[in-house]
Amino acid sequence: MLIRRAFASLWAIGLLAGQDPPKQEQKENDSVIREVFKFVLVPVTVTDRSGNFVSGLTPYDFRLFDNSKPQKITEDIASHPISLVIAIQANAVMEKVLPQIQRVGSVIESNVLGESGEAAVLGFDHRIQPLTGFTSEPDKIEAALKKLKAGSWSSNLNDAAMEGINLLRNRPANRRRILLLISEARDKGSEIKVRDVLTAADFANVAVYSVNVSHLLTSLETKAQPARPNPIPPEARHLPAGVIGTPTTDSQTATGNWIPLLKDIFDAAKGIFVADPLDVYTRYTGGREYSFMTQKTLERAISDIGEELHSQYMLTYLPNNQNEAGFHEIAVQVLRPDVKIRTRDGYWLAGKPE
């Protein structure tokens, strides 16, 4: 059930988008009949075998099914400006990487936001730090990025993602809600679970993109984490029989300093068998993962995200099965050979009022 929920919703106008849906009223024998209409907006990315975006398609090139039922679709040419939340890992391991991220404000403004776009910026370690609210002013976005400072050793990725979704859920329904995570592909310290973030992204109609920071890059650039003090005083530590406690033997038996290392090894081993949060968020919300090692590849990744967002086809349809409450699975086909399609896989529909 969790996986089905994780496949989560498409852009929707009406009940699921938090707006009062349009109503058609007709008086007949002093009674009022109300019909509730729900239009669904579907962003679709189409690429060829080389990964290039395919342009020039029309609604006649697409086939769209809602719970296996064919739908009549049109291409939505209305303006859907972008609301973007940028959540950036700003903990101790990012100290040498943050200067690169601080220089990408102009790339985000020109390549991602486009006309009428807006962005908010968050930094996170064990805290979630709002650096600017939603703004369309490039100077404010760049100033917010300059505020990024390396903090603690924690990295509450899930908590930051949830905060970004909460900010986006309050944006107007006609805006496209995008969460961009720039961080390592692991969470260290969050109270919120991955499934909770996915559920929230589902109902808020948020697509998640990520620019993954290589753990190799941060490990090479970061100073070693300072050892924690041993909470056990020397006189309370066990020594082999016949050995007298001296400063030398005390230092040799300071096993408490190894506890953080063993914990890190255990956490890393578990991570081999569990999908990382960034992979899960991007895969099941219709977004995409990117990565970087240098300033050039970072700027390229952000430019690619912007190119994708502005190359998507926006398909609109009025479901002919609105009496089916619950999860509606979406399937999109393109009547062209050798193309790949990426979109969200469904949406949730409330039951019609009696």
C-alpha positions as CSV (number, residue, x, y, z in Angstrom):
1,M,0.0,0.0,0.0
2,L,2.9,2.3,0.8
3,I,4.4,1.8,-2.6
4,R,1.1,2.5,-4.3
5,R,0.8,5.7,-2.3
6,A,4.4,6.6,-3.2
7,F,3.5,6.6,-6.9
8,A,1.5,9.7,-5.9
9,S,-0.3,12.4,-7.6
10,L,-0.3,14.5,-10.8
11,W,-0.8,18.2,-10.9
12,A,-4.4,18.7,-10.3
13,I,-6.8,21.7,-10.3
14,G,-9.9,21.6,-8.1
15,L,-10.4,19.4,-5.1
16,L,-6.9,18.1,-4.8
17,A,-5.3,21.5,-5.4
18,G,-6.9,23.1,-2.4
19,Q,-9.2,25.4,-4.4
20,D,-13.0,25.4,-4.5
21,P,-14.0,23.6,-7.7
22,P,-16.3,25.3,-10.2
23,K,-19.9,24.5,-9.7
24,Q,-22.8,24.4,-12.2
25,E,-26.1,25.1,-10.6
26,Q,-29.5,24.5,-12.0
27,K,-32.8,25.2,-10.3
28,E,-35.5,22.6,-11.0
29,N,-38.6,22.2,-8.9
30,D,-37.1,24.4,-6.3
31,S,-34.1,22.1,-5.9
32,V,-30.5,22.8,-6.7
33,I,-28.3,20.3,-8.6
34,R,-24.6,20.8,-8.2
35,E,-22.0,19.1,-10.4
36,V,-18.3,19.1,-9.3
37,F,-15.7,19.0,-12.1
38,K,-12.1,18.0,-11.6
39,F,-9.5,18.8,-14.3
40,V,-6.2,17.1,-14.1
41,L,-3.0,18.7,-15.4
42,V,-0.3,16.2,-16.4
43,P,3.4,17.2,-17.0
44,V,5.1,14.8,-19.4
45,T,8.8,14.6,-20.3
46,V,9.5,12.9,-23.6
47,T,13.1,12.1,-24.7
48,D,14.7,10.1,-27.6
49,R,17.2,7.3,-27.2
50,S,20.0,9.8,-26.8
51,G,18.2,11.5,-23.9
52,N,17.4,14.6,-25.9
53,F,14.0,16.3,-25.3
54,V,11.5,15.7,-28.1
55,S,9.7,18.8,-29.2
56,G,6.8,19.5,-31.7
57,L,4.4,16.9,-30.3
58,T,0.6,17.7,-30.3
59,P,-2.2,16.2,-28.2
60,Y,-2.9,13.9,-31.1
61,D,0.5,12.2,-30.5
62,F,-0.5,11.2,-27.0
63,R,-2.8,8.5,-25.5
64,L,-3.7,8.9,-21.9
65,F,-5.5,6.4,-19.7
66,D,-7.0,7.0,-16.2
67,N,-7.5,3.7,-14.4
68,S,-7.2,2.0,-17.8
69,K,-10.0,4.1,-19.3
70,P,-9.0,6.3,-22.3
71,Q,-9.4,10.0,-21.8
72,K,-9.9,13.0,-24.1
73,I,-6.8,15.2,-23.7
74,T,-5.7,18.7,-24.7
75,E,-2.4,20.5,-24.4
76,D,-2.6,23.1,-21.6
77,I,-1.0,26.3,-23.0
78,A,-1.9,28.4,-19.9
79,S,0.9,29.8,-17.8
80,H,2.0,27.6,-14.9
81,P,4.9,29.5,-13.3
82,I,7.3,27.6,-11.1
83,S,7.4,27.8,-7.3
84,L,10.8,26.3,-6.2
85,V,12.1,25.4,-2.8
86,I,15.9,24.8,-2.7
87,A,17.0,22.8,0.3
88,I,20.7,22.6,0.8
89,Q,22.8,20.4,3.1
90,A,24.9,22.8,5.2
91,N,26.6,20.6,7.8
92,A,30.2,20.1,8.7
93,V,31.0,17.8,5.8
94,M,29.9,20.4,3.3
95,E,32.3,23.1,4.5
96,K,34.5,23.0,1.3
97,V,31.5,22.4,-1.0
98,L,29.3,25.2,0.0
99,P,31.3,27.9,-1.8
100,Q,30.5,26.2,-5.1
101,I,26.8,26.1,-4.3
102,Q,26.8,29.8,-3.3
103,R,27.7,30.7,-6.8
104,V,24.8,29.2,-8.6
105,G,22.1,31.8,-7.9
106,S,22.2,33.3,-11.3
107,V,22.0,29.8,-13.0
108,I,18.9,29.0,-10.9
109,E,17.2,32.4,-11.7
110,S,17.9,32.3,-15.5
111,N,17.6,28.5,-16.3
112,V,15.1,27.2,-13.8
113,L,12.7,29.9,-12.6
114,G,12.0,31.5,-15.9
115,E,9.3,34.2,-16.3
116,S,7.2,34.7,-13.1
117,G,9.1,32.0,-11.2
118,E,9.8,32.2,-7.5
119,A,12.2,30.5,-5.1
120,A,12.7,30.0,-1.4
121,V,16.0,28.7,0.1
122,L,16.6,26.4,3.2
123,G,19.8,25.2,4.7
124,F,19.9,22.2,7.0
125,D,22.1,20.2,9.3
126,H,20.3,19.1,12.6
127,R,18.2,22.3,12.1
128,I,16.1,23.6,9.3
129,Q,17.1,27.2,8.6
130,P,14.9,29.3,6.3
131,L,17.3,31.7,4.4
132,T,14.6,33.5,2.4
133,G,10.9,33.1,1.7
134,F,9.5,33.0,-1.8
135,T,11.0,35.7,-4.0
136,S,11.4,36.5,-7.6
137,E,14.3,38.9,-7.0
138,P,17.7,37.4,-8.1
139,D,19.6,39.5,-5.5
140,K,17.6,38.0,-2.7
141,I,18.2,34.5,-3.9
142,E,21.9,35.1,-4.2
143,A,22.0,36.8,-0.8
144,A,20.3,33.8,0.8
145,L,22.8,31.4,-0.7
146,K,25.6,33.5,0.7
147,K,24.2,32.9,4.2
148,L,25.0,29.2,4.0
149,K,27.4,28.1,6.7
150,A,28.7,24.7,7.7
151,G,27.1,23.5,10.9
152,S,26.9,20.3,12.9
153,W,27.6,16.8,11.7
154,S,24.0,15.9,11.4
155,S,22.1,15.9,8.1
156,N,18.3,15.9,8.6
157,L,17.5,15.4,4.9
158,N,14.0,14.0,5.5
159,D,13.0,16.8,7.9
160,A,14.2,19.4,5.3
161,A,12.3,17.7,2.5
162,M,9.1,17.8,4.6
163,E,9.7,21.5,5.4
164,G,10.1,22.3,1.7
165,I,6.8,20.4,0.9
166,N,5.0,22.3,3.6
167,L,6.1,25.6,2.1
168,L,5.0,24.6,-1.4
169,R,1.6,23.2,-0.4
170,N,0.5,26.8,0.3
171,R,1.4,28.2,-3.1
172,P,-1.4,29.0,-5.6
173,A,-2.8,25.9,-7.4
174,N,-1.8,27.2,-10.9
175,R,1.9,27.1,-10.0
176,R,4.1,24.1,-10.5
177,R,5.5,23.0,-7.2
178,I,9.2,21.9,-7.4
179,L,11.5,20.8,-4.5
180,L,15.2,20.8,-5.3
181,L,17.5,19.0,-2.8
182,I,21.2,19.6,-3.0
183,S,22.8,17.2,-0.6
184,E,24.4,13.8,0.0
185,A,22.1,10.8,-0.7
186,R,21.7,9.9,3.0
187,D,19.9,11.1,6.1
188,K,21.5,11.4,9.4
189,G,19.3,12.4,12.3
190,S,15.7,13.1,10.9
191,E,12.7,12.2,13.0
192,I,10.5,12.1,9.9
193,K,10.5,8.9,7.8
194,V,10.8,8.6,4.0
195,R,7.2,7.3,3.6
196,D,5.8,10.3,5.4
197,V,7.7,12.7,3.1
198,L,6.4,10.8,0.0
199,T,2.8,10.9,1.3
200,A,3.1,14.7,1.9
201,A,4.6,15.2,-1.6
202,D,1.7,13.2,-3.1
203,F,-1.1,15.3,-1.7
204,A,0.7,18.6,-2.2
205,N,1.5,17.8,-5.9
206,V,5.2,18.4,-5.4
207,A,7.8,17.0,-7.9
208,V,11.3,16.4,-6.3
209,Y,14.6,16.9,-8.1
210,S,18.0,16.4,-6.6
211,V,21.6,17.3,-7.2
212,N,23.5,14.7,-5.3
213,V,26.8,15.6,-3.5
214,S,29.3,12.8,-3.8
215,H,30.2,11.3,-0.5
216,L,33.7,10.8,-1.9
217,L,33.9,14.5,-2.5
218,T,32.9,15.5,1.0
219,S,35.1,12.8,2.6
220,L,38.2,14.2,0.7
221,E,37.4,17.8,1.5
222,T,36.4,17.4,5.2
223,K,38.4,17.3,8.3
224,A,37.9,14.2,10.5
225,Q,35.1,14.5,13.0
226,P,36.5,15.2,16.5
227,A,36.5,12.2,18.9
228,R,33.9,12.3,21.6
229,P,35.2,12.4,25.2
230,N,35.1,9.1,27.0
231,P,32.3,9.3,29.6
232,I,33.9,6.6,31.7
233,P,36.6,8.0,34.1
234,P,40.0,6.2,34.0
235,E,39.6,4.7,37.5
236,A,36.3,3.0,36.4
237,R,37.8,1.2,33.3
238,H,38.6,-2.5,33.3
239,L,42.2,-3.6,32.9
240,P,43.6,-7.1,32.4
241,A,44.6,-8.8,35.7
242,G,47.9,-7.7,37.0
243,V,48.1,-4.4,35.0
244,I,48.4,-1.2,36.9
245,G,46.5,1.9,35.6
246,T,48.9,4.5,34.2
247,P,48.3,7.3,31.7
248,T,49.6,5.0,28.9
249,T,47.4,2.1,29.7
250,D,44.4,4.5,30.2
251,S,44.9,5.8,26.6
252,Q,45.2,2.3,25.3
253,T,41.9,1.3,26.8
254,A,39.8,4.3,25.8
255,T,37.4,2.1,23.9
256,G,34.6,4.7,24.2
257,N,36.2,6.8,21.4
258,W,35.6,3.9,19.0
259,I,31.8,3.9,19.5
260,P,31.0,6.6,16.9
261,L,33.2,4.8,14.3
262,L,31.4,1.5,14.9
263,K,28.1,3.2,14.6
264,D,29.0,4.8,11.3
265,I,30.2,1.5,9.9
266,F,26.8,-0.1,11.0
267,D,24.8,2.7,9.4
268,A,26.8,2.4,6.1
269,A,26.3,-1.3,6.0
270,K,22.5,-0.8,6.4
271,G,22.6,1.7,3.6
272,I,23.8,-0.9,1.1
273,F,20.4,-2.7,1.3
274,V,18.1,0.3,1.5
275,A,17.4,2.8,-1.3
276,D,18.7,6.2,-0.5
277,P,16.1,9.0,0.2
278,L,17.0,11.0,-2.9
279,D,16.5,8.0,-5.2
280,V,13.1,7.3,-3.7
281,Y,11.9,10.9,-3.7
282,T,12.8,11.6,-7.3
283,R,11.7,8.3,-8.7
284,Y,8.2,8.3,-7.2
285,T,7.3,12.0,-7.7
286,G,8.3,12.3,-11.4
287,G,11.5,14.1,-10.8
288,R,15.1,13.1,-11.6
289,E,18.5,12.7,-9.9
290,Y,21.6,14.5,-11.0
291,S,25.1,14.7,-9.4
292,F,28.2,16.8,-9.4
293,M,31.9,16.9,-8.6
294,T,33.0,20.3,-9.8
295,Q,31.5,23.8,-10.2
296,K,31.0,23.2,-13.9
297,T,29.0,19.9,-13.4
298,L,27.0,21.6,-10.7
299,E,25.9,24.4,-12.9
300,R,25.2,21.9,-15.7
301,A,23.0,19.8,-13.5
302,I,20.9,22.8,-12.5
303,S,20.7,23.9,-16.1
304,D,19.5,20.4,-17.1
305,I,16.8,20.5,-14.5
306,G,15.6,23.9,-15.9
307,E,15.7,22.6,-19.4
308,E,13.5,19.6,-18.5
309,L,11.0,21.7,-16.6
310,H,10.6,24.0,-19.5
311,S,10.5,21.2,-22.1
312,Q,7.6,19.3,-20.6
313,Y,4.2,18.9,-22.2
314,M,1.3,19.9,-20.0
315,L,-1.6,17.7,-20.8
316,T,-5.1,18.4,-19.4
317,Y,-8.1,16.2,-19.3
318,L,-11.5,16.0,-17.5
319,P,-11.7,12.4,-16.1
320,N,-14.7,10.5,-17.4
321,N,-14.6,8.3,-14.3
322,Q,-14.8,10.8,-11.5
323,N,-17.2,8.5,-9.6
324,E,-14.2,6.3,-8.7
325,A,-12.9,7.6,-5.4
326,G,-9.4,6.8,-4.3
327,F,-6.1,6.4,-6.3
328,H,-6.3,6.9,-10.1
329,E,-3.5,5.4,-12.0
330,I,-2.2,7.3,-15.0
331,A,-0.7,5.8,-18.1
332,V,0.7,7.9,-21.0
333,Q,1.7,6.7,-24.4
334,V,3.3,8.6,-27.3
335,L,2.7,7.5,-30.9
336,R,6.3,7.8,-31.8
337,P,8.9,5.1,-32.0
338,D,12.0,5.0,-29.8
339,V,11.0,7.6,-27.2
340,K,10.9,7.5,-23.4
341,I,8.2,9.0,-21.2
342,R,8.4,10.2,-17.7
343,T,5.6,11.5,-15.6
344,R,3.9,10.9,-12.3
345,D,1.9,7.8,-12.1
346,G,-1.4,8.9,-10.5
347,Y,-3.4,11.1,-8.3
348,W,-6.0,10.9,-5.5
349,L,-9.6,11.8,-6.0
350,A,-12.1,12.4,-3.2
351,G,-15.6,10.9,-3.6
352,K,-18.4,13.1,-5.0
353,P,-20.5,14.8,-2.4
354,E,-23.9,13.2,-1.9
